[in-house]
Amino acid sequence: MIEVRDFSFAYNDKNVLTHLSAHFPLGTFCAIVGPNGAGKSTLLKAIAKLLDKTSGIFIDGTPLNEYSFATLAKKVAYVPQRQDVVFDFSVSDTVMMGRNPYQGRWAAPSDADMEIVAEALAMTHLSELKERMLLQLSGGELQRTYIARAIAQQTPILLLDEPLSNLDVAHQLEIMEIVSDLNRNKNTTVLFVVHDFSMAMRYASSVLLMEAGRIVDFGEPGAVLTPEKIRSTFHIPDKYAIDNYGRILFN
């Protein structure tokens, strides 16, 4: 369970999030939608304890600031929007990093760790690329590697910041099916930032619509992503029509 209570955050005195309150029960599959600069990524970073302010955020009823990073790593897995390759590890070694919270210092991976990593690689269709180095991967393969690492972390909460970037349509659907299976079969709470309204409508059980650091609406996808709310929030000119799936219709 994630709870955000009257949470605000500013970068250099510029408000990014303003008095946000939202409750995400166990098993939630929530799409976070909004224009650029709405504060979507900042909200995920706050929940992942990557900001210097944590007051007002609770995981399973416990204030976020009471979690050590080691303990939180067993609760929350976070995949950022962009990650630069600093060290050129193999795909398999990168996914194994998801097991770090469960391993002692300098401990070799256990048989259970190896099995979990193999399963994560299979789920993301990376088994044949497991010996490939990160710098040899395409953008989509790299994204799937980071998602596989998060899956191997085996946390009850998964935060994904634009997980579909750099992926073609087939791989977008593939990733959404993988995450949907985690949510459905393991009751994983999933919060994902997405710009594709149709993906949000198809997979999410709820949608958090944001604009300028505030919540516009929060509820079932069909009730939140209406043509009227999409037009107003994203400031889409009247000359463009919007259908009930959030698609822009061109004359």
C-alpha positions in Angstrom: 0.0 0.0 0.0 1.2 3.5 -0.9 -0.2 6.6 0.6 0.6 10.2 -0.3 -0.7 12.8 2.1 -0.6 16.5 1.2 2.8 16.1 -0.4 4.6 19.1 -2.0 8.0 19.4 -3.5 10.0 22.1 -5.1 13.3 22.3 -7.1 15.1 25.6 -6.5 12.0 27.2 -5.0 9.9 26.2 -8.1 6.9 24.1 -7.1 6.8 20.8 -8.9 4.3 19.0 -6.8 1.6 20.8 -4.8 -0.5 19.3 -2.0 -0.8 15.9 -3.6 -2.9 13.3 -1.8 -3.5 9.8 -3.2 -4.0 6.3 -2.0 -2.8 3.3 -3.9 -4.0 0.0 -2.4 -2.2 -3.3 -2.6 -2.5 -4.7 -6.2 -3.2 -1.3 -7.8 -2.2 -1.0 -11.5 -2.2 2.8 -12.0 -1.2 4.8 -15.0 0.1 8.3 -14.3 -0.7 10.6 -17.2 -0.2 14.2 -17.8 1.7 16.8 -20.0 5.4 17.3 -19.8 6.3 19.1 -16.6 3.2 17.8 -14.7 5.4 16.2 -12.0 4.8 12.6 -12.9 8.4 11.5 -12.7 9.0 13.5 -9.6 6.1 11.7 -7.9 7.7 8.3 -8.7 11.1 9.5 -7.4 9.5 10.7 -4.2 7.9 7.3 -3.6 11.3 5.6 -4.4 12.9 7.9 -1.7 15.1 9.5 -4.3 14.3 13.1 -3.2 15.5 14.9 -0.2 11.9 15.2 1.2 9.9 12.1 2.3 7.4 13.5 4.8 3.9 12.7 3.7 4.6 9.5 2.0 3.8 6.1 3.6 4.5 2.5 2.5 2.3 -0.1 4.3 1.4 2.6 6.8 5.1 3.3 7.8 6.5 6.8 7.0 9.0 6.5 4.1 11.8 8.2 6.1 11.7 5.3 8.6 12.8 2.9 5.9 16.5 2.3 5.3 17.4 2.0 1.7 18.2 -1.7 2.1 14.8 -2.4 3.6 13.0 -0.2 1.0 14.8 -2.1 -1.8 12.8 -5.2 -0.7 9.6 -3.2 -1.0 10.0 -1.0 -4.0 11.7 -1.5 -7.4 12.1 1.6 -9.6 13.0 1.8 -13.3 13.8 5.4 -14.3 13.0 7.0 -17.6 16.6 7.1 -18.7 19.7 5.4 -17.5 23.2 6.0 -18.9 25.5 3.0 -19.1 28.4 3.8 -16.8 29.8 0.3 -16.4 29.5 -2.2 -19.3 28.1 -5.2 -17.5 26.6 -8.2 -19.2 22.8 -8.5 -19.3 22.8 -11.4 -16.9 25.0 -9.5 -14.4 22.8 -6.4 -14.6 19.7 -8.4 -13.9 21.5 -10.2 -11.0 21.9 -6.7 -9.4 18.2 -6.9 -8.6 19.1 -9.6 -6.1 21.5 -7.4 -4.2 19.1 -6.5 -1.3 18.9 -10.2 -0.5 22.6 -11.0 -0.6 25.2 -10.6 2.0 28.2 -8.4 1.2 30.6 -10.3 -1.2 28.2 -13.3 -1.2 28.1 -15.3 -4.3 24.6 -15.7 -6.0 22.7 -18.6 -4.6 20.9 -21.2 -6.7 17.7 -19.4 -5.8 19.1 -16.1 -7.1 20.2 -17.8 -10.3 16.8 -19.3 -10.8 15.0 -15.9 -10.2 17.3 -14.2 -12.7 16.7 -16.9 -15.3 13.0 -16.4 -14.9 13.3 -12.6 -15.2 15.3 -13.0 -18.4 12.8 -15.5 -19.8 9.9 -13.2 -19.0 11.5 -10.3 -20.8 12.7 -12.5 -23.7 16.4 -11.8 -23.0 17.6 -15.3 -22.3 19.5 -15.5 -25.6 21.1 -12.1 -24.9 22.2 -12.8 -21.3 25.9 -12.7 -22.2 25.6 -9.6 -24.3 27.2 -6.4 -22.9 25.0 -3.4 -22.2 26.8 -1.2 -24.8 25.9 -3.8 -27.5 22.2 -3.5 -26.9 19.6 -1.5 -28.7 17.6 1.0 -26.8 14.7 -1.4 -26.5 16.9 -4.3 -25.3 18.4 -2.0 -22.7 15.0 -1.0 -21.5 13.9 -4.6 -21.2 17.1 -5.4 -19.3 16.4 -2.8 -16.6 12.8 -4.0 -16.3 14.1 -7.6 -15.9 16.4 -6.3 -13.1 13.4 -4.8 -11.4 11.4 -8.1 -11.8 14.3 -10.0 -10.2 14.1 -7.7 -7.2 10.8 -9.3 -6.4 9.2 -6.4 -4.7 5.5 -5.9 -4.0 5.7 -2.4 -5.5 7.0 -1.6 -9.0 7.5 1.9 -10.2 8.1 2.4 -14.0 8.8 5.8 -15.5 7.9 5.7 -19.2 8.7 2.0 -19.5 7.6 2.0 -23.2 10.1 4.5 -24.4 12.6 3.2 -27.1 10.3 0.3 -27.8 8.5 -0.6 -31.0 4.8 -1.4 -30.8 5.3 -5.2 -30.5 7.7 -4.8 -27.6 5.5 -2.2 -25.9 2.7 -4.7 -25.9 5.1 -7.4 -24.7 6.3 -5.3 -21.7 2.7 -4.3 -20.8 1.7 -8.0 -20.8 4.7 -8.9 -18.6 3.8 -6.1 -16.1 0.1 -7.0 -16.3 0.9 -10.6 -15.4 3.0 -9.5 -12.4 0.1 -7.4 -11.2 -2.5 -10.1 -11.9 -0.6 -13.2 -10.7 1.6 -11.8 -7.9 -0.6 -8.9 -6.9 2.3 -6.5 -7.5 1.3 -2.8 -7.1 2.3 -1.1 -10.3 2.6 2.7 -10.9 3.7 3.6 -14.4 4.1 6.9 -16.2 2.8 6.6 -19.7 2.0 9.0 -22.6 -0.1 6.5 -24.6 -3.7 6.9 -23.6 -4.7 3.7 -25.3 -2.1 1.7 -23.2 -3.5 3.3 -20.0 -7.1 2.5 -21.0 -6.2 -1.1 -22.0 -4.1 -2.1 -19.0 -4.5 0.2 -16.0 -7.1 -0.4 -13.4 -6.9 3.3 -12.4 -5.5 6.5 -13.9 -3.9 9.5 -12.0 -4.2 12.5 -14.3 -1.8 15.4 -13.4 -1.2 18.9 -14.6 1.3 21.5 -13.2 2.1 19.5 -10.1 -1.5 18.9 -9.1 -4.0 16.1 -9.5 -6.7 16.8 -12.1 -8.5 13.5 -11.5 -8.0 10.0 -10.1 -10.1 7.0 -10.8 -11.1 4.4 -13.4 -9.6 4.9 -16.8 -12.8 5.5 -18.7 -14.0 8.1 -16.2 -10.6 10.0 -16.1 -9.4 9.9 -19.7 -12.5 11.4 -21.3 -12.1 13.5 -24.4 -13.1 16.7 -22.4 -10.5 16.1 -19.7 -7.8 15.2 -22.2 -8.5 18.3 -24.2 -8.4 20.6 -21.1 -5.4 19.0 -19.4 -3.2 18.8 -22.6 -4.5 22.0 -24.1 -5.5 20.4 -27.4 -7.0 22.9 -29.9 -10.7 22.5 -30.7 -9.9 21.8 -34.4 -8.8 18.3 -33.4 -11.4 15.7 -32.4 -10.7 13.1 -29.7 -12.4 9.8 -29.5 -13.3 7.8 -26.4 -9.9 6.0 -26.4 -8.0 9.2 -26.2 -6.9 9.1 -29.9 -6.5 12.3 -31.8 -8.6 12.3 -35.0 -7.4 14.3 -38.0 -9.7 15.6 -40.7 
